Amino acid sequence: MDYGWPVRLGYAKPVVEEDKYTMYNFDPSKYVNPIWSSGMNTTAPTGVTFYNASRYPDFANDLFFLTLNDISLHRAKLTQPYYDSISKFYTYQLDISSIPTDIEVGHDGEIYVSALNNKIYRIIFEPFNYSNDRKVAHLSLSIPDKIRDSTKDIMLVAKLTDNNGEPLFYKPVNFVVNGHVIATVRTDDKGDAKVKIDPEMLHDINVIRAIFLGDGEYQNSYYTKTVINTSKYSNVATLESLIDKDKIAKVSIVNVNSDSIEYGKEITFIVTLIDGKGNILDEDYTFIIRKEDGNILFLDKGNMGSNIHRYSFKQDDIGKVSIVIKDRNGNEAKTTFNVIPEFSIQLAYIVFAIGLSIVFTIRKYRLLTPRFL
C-alpha cells in the first residue's frame, strides 16, 4: 500500500498540490493511513523485530524498533486478532554512546542491540520505582470540542508540566484516538507535544486522549476529551446542570433540535463533569434516564474515558423523561425533556410555519391598506 510520503506525512492532509501527485507516483486510491506516526517530529527507524520468546511474557508479539535520531528503543503492543492497530506504545531511552542499528531476540529470550561502535548491548528492562517519591506530572490537551471544518487539519497539542507548572522536556506523549495509539511525540523545550490529523479519519463521536506513561522520575498522567464531528450531525444540543457549587454536569445530545426527542431512534448522549473553572473532572459517575414516575429506563456507569451513552426510546417512553447524573458522592443533577412521536415534531414545524405565514400576511395587509386620519 501507499502510506503517502512525501505527499502525506502521518495523519495530516497532503502537503503537495494534487496536480503534482504523479510527480511523486502518489495514487490516492491506494493510500492508507499508517497505524502509527511520529507526529510532526521526524523519526528515523533502523532495526525492527517482533518479540517471539517467553523471557518477557508481557512482550509477546510486540513490535520493537530502534531510532537513530534520538537513540531510543520503541515497543508497540498491537491489537489482536489482526494486529492492525496499536493499543499501547512505549519508548525507552538507550544508555549507549553510539547509534543503534540492529535489534534481535536471542535464544535466551533477551533483546540485543548492535550499534555503529561495533558493540552489542543486552537490554535490561528494569521496573520503575512506583513509590510515592516520584514527582507529579500534569498533562493537558488542547483541541476543540466540535469539528466544524473538515477541510483543515486538526492540531492536537498536549502540554506536560510538573507540579509547579514548569515544562517537562523530551518526554514521550501518546496520542490516542478511539482506543488506538496513532502517534507518539516527545515534548519540546516548552513541554509541548504536537500532531496534526485529518478530520476525515475521525468518526462522528471521538474520544481523544493524551497519555504520558511516566518514568522513573515522574508519575504517569493523562487527559481525555470527547470531540463531536458536527459535519456528520444536523445539530448538537448541550444541557448543563449544577451538581453542587463546584461541579457541573454537561450533557451533549446529538441530532436533537429542541427540548423534545422523538422515540424510535437511537440517541447518543455525551457526559462531561467540569468544575467551576471549566476543567474536566476525572471521576466516575452514573448516567440514568428515568420517567416522571421514577421508573428507570436506562442506567450506565461512566467516567472521563468512557462518557458516551446510547439509548433508543420506545413508544412506552412517551412523556416527560429526565436525565440524571450522579457523582461518586451521591450528588445528582437532573435535566428534563419530552419524548414525543415523530409526527408531533413534524406537526410542530407545520403549525410554526402556518403561524409564521399568517403573521407575514397580516403585516403585508396592513402595509397595503390605506390609512385615513
N, C-alpha and C positions, 0 to 999 in steps of 0.2 A: 504494500500500500504506500501511498504518498503522504508523508507526515508534514509536508509543507515547506521545509526550509529550502531557500531563504525567503520564500514568498510569505509564508505564515510562520510565526515564531510562537511556539507554545499554544496557548488557547486564544490568543488575540486575533483580531481581524487581519487580512492581508496588508502587508506594508509595501506591496508592489502594485502598480496600476494593472487593471485587468488586461489591457491591450499588450502588456509585456509578459503575460503568463507563458507564452510559447518560447520566449527567450530563455526561460528558466525550466522548460519542459514540465511545467506545472499543469496538471489536469485536475480541475476541481471535482470531477465526477469520481476520481479515485482517491480524493483526500479523506483522511480520517483524523479525528482528534487524537493526540497522544494520550496515554493513560497517566502520564506524569510529566511535569515540566519544571525547569529550574527558575521559572518566572522571568523577571526582567534581567536577571544575572546570567552570565554565560557560565555553563558548567562543561568541563572537558573530561568525559569518561575515558578510562583506559581499560583495565581488566574487568571482566564480568564473569560471574559464575552463579549457579544455584547451589544451595546447601542440601546435600543428599546423604548426610551422615546422622548418627544418633548421639554424638557427644553433647550437642546442644539441642534438646528436643523442641524448644521454642522457636528454633530457626528452621524447622522442617519446611522444605520447598521455598524458602525465602530467596529473593534475588539480591545478591551482593554486587556492588560495583565500586570502583575507585575513581577519584577525580584528581587530576594533576594540578589544577589551578589553586585549590585550597588544601591539598594533601589530606584528603578525607576518605573514609570508608562509609558507604551508604547501604542501608538494608531496607528492602521493600517487602512487606507482607502482602501477598496477592490474595484476592478473594477467590474462594472456591465456588463451583467446581471448574469454572472456565479460566480462572487466572487472568481475567481481562480488565481488572481494575486493582487499585491499591487501597487497602484498609488502614494500614499503619506504615509510617515511614520514619526511619531512624538515621541519624547522622552521627558518626564517631570521628573525632579529630585524631589523626595518627601522629604519634610522637616519634617521628623519624625525620632525619635531616636531608632527605632526598625525595625525588618524585616517584610515587608508587606506579608500577607499570602492569603487574600481573597479579592475579589472585587465584588460589587453588584451595580445594578442600583435601586435606591429607587423609591417608588411610586410618589415622588415629582420630579423625573427626575434627581436628583442629584446622584453623584457617591460616594460611600462609600468604604473605605478600612479598613480592620482589620489588626492587627499586633500582633506579639508574646508578646507584653507587655500588652495584654488583653484590648487594647483600639481600638475604632473605630473612624476613621477620615473621615470628609466630604471634598472632594477635591474641592478647589476653583480655577477655571480657570481664572486667571487674564490676561487680554490682555497685550501684550508687549507695552512698551512705544516706539512707532515707530517715535520718534523725531530725529532730526539731532544730538542729543547728543550721540547717540550710536556710539561706536568705529567701525572703518573699519576693516573688516576681508578679508583676501585673501586666496583663495583655488586653489591649482594646482593638476593635476592628471598625474601621471607617468604611461604610458602604450605605447607599440609600436604601430605605425600606421598600421602595417601589421602583420598578423599572418602567419608564415611560417611552424611552427612545431606543429602539432595537438597532439603530444604525451606528451607535457609538459603543466602543469598548467600555466595560465597567472596570474601574480601578479598585482593587481590594488593597487596603493599606492597614497593616497591623503594626501597632506600636508596643514595644516591650520595655518596661521600666522596672526599677527596683522599688522598694517601699518608700523611698524618698522622692520618687518621680524622676530619678536620673536614668537616662537610656542605658540599656544593656546592649553591648556591641557584639556583632558576629555570632549571634545565637540562631539556630535553625528554627524557623516557624513553619508549621504545616498549614496549608490552606485546604479545607475540606468542604466539598460541595455535595450535598445529599449523601453523606456517608462515605464518599470516596476522596482520598487524598489526591488532589490534582497538581499540587505544586509545593515545593519546599524551598524557602528563600531565607538566607541569612540576613539578620538585621544589619543596617548600615551604622555609620558613626552617630546617627541621630536616634538609633533604636527602632528604625522603620524597616519593615519588610513589605515589598510591593509586588503585585502580579496583576496583569490585565487579562480579562476574559471577555469573550464574545457573548452577548446576551442570547444569541441563538442556541447556545449549548445549555441554557437554563430551562427548567420546566416552568409550569405555571406558578407553583409554590416551591420555594427552595430554602433549605436550611444550610447556611454557610457558617463555617467555624474557622477560627484561627487557634492553633494549638501549639504551645511550647511544652515539650515533654519533660523539661527540667534536666538538670545535670548534677554533678557532684557538689556544685556551689549553690544553685538556685532551685527552688521548688518549681513544680510544673504549674502551668496556668493556661486558661483557655477562655475564649469569648465566642458566643453564639448569637447569630442574628437570622431572623426569618425574612426572606425577600420575596415579594409578590411581583410576578411579571404581569403588569396590568394590560399589556398588549394582548394577552390571552383571556382577559376578562372584560365584561361590559362595565362592571363597576365594583368597587370595594367599599363597604360600609364599615366604619370603625366606631365602636362604642367604648366608652370609658366609664368605669365605676370605681368609687373610692372604697378600698378595703378598710384602711384606717388612715390616720392623719399623715402617715409617711409612705403609704403604699397604694398604688392604683392598679387595677386590673384592666388591661386594654384587650378588647376582643375585636378582631377584624373578620368580617363575614363577606365572602367573595360572591360576586354575581347577585348582589342584592341592591335594589334601587330605593328602598324605603324601609320603614319600620315594620313591614309585613313580609312574610315569607310564604311562598306557595308550597303546598305539600306535593309529594310525589317525585321530588328531585333531591339528589344528594347535595347537601350544603356543607361547605368547608368553613371551619372556624379556626382562627389562629389566635392563640392566647399569649400575652406577654405581661409579666408583672414588672412594674417600674416603680422607682422611688420618687420622692418629691422633686428630685433634680433631673429626672428623665433617664437615669441609669437602669439598665436591665438587671433584675434581681435573679440570681442563680439559686432557686429554691423550688421544692416540689409543691404541687397544688392539685386540687381535684376539680374537674370540669363536669358540671351537672346541667342537664336540660330537664326541667320538670314542669308539669301542668300547674294551673292555678290552684287545683285541689290538693297539691302536694305530691301527686303521683310522679315518680321519676321515670322519664322516657329514656334517658341515656346517662351513663356515668363513666368517666375515663380519668385515669391518672396522667399527669403531665409534669414537665419541667422545662428548663431553658433549652435542652437539647431535643425534646420531644413535645412540641407545643402545637401540633396540627391535629385537629379532631374533625371527623366527618360523621354526619348523621342524615338519614333520609326520613323526612316527616311523612306520616301516614294520614289517612283520612280521619282516623280517630283522634289525631293530634290537633285538629282544627280548634282554634280558640286562642286564649291568652297563654303564652308559654314564657318561661323565664330561663335565662342563662345564669347559673350560679357558679362563682369561682370561690373556692375555699382554699385559704393558705394552710401551711402546716401547723399553724397555731389555732386553727378552727375559725378564724375570722373569715367573713364572706362578703362578697359584693354581688349584687343582683341587677340584671337588666331584663326588662320585659318587652316582648313584641308579640305580634299576632301571626298565627298560621292560618292561611286562607286558601280556598280553592283557586286554581289558575284563572277561572272565569271571573272571579271577584277582582283580580288585578286588572284584567282586560276591561271589565265594566267600569272600574275606577278611572282608567285612562279615557274611556269613551265619554263618561259623564264630565270629566275635566275638559275634554276637547269641546263638547257641546256647550258647556258653560262659558268657555273662552270665546267661542264663536258668537254666542248671544251678546256678550259684553262688547265685542268689537262692532257687532251690528247696531246695537243701541247707540254707541258712541258715534258711529258713522251717520246714523239717522239724525242725531242731534246736530251734527255739523252741517248737514244738508238742509235742515228745516229752518226757514226764515223766522227771525225773532222780531217782535214789534215792541217798541217802548210805549 
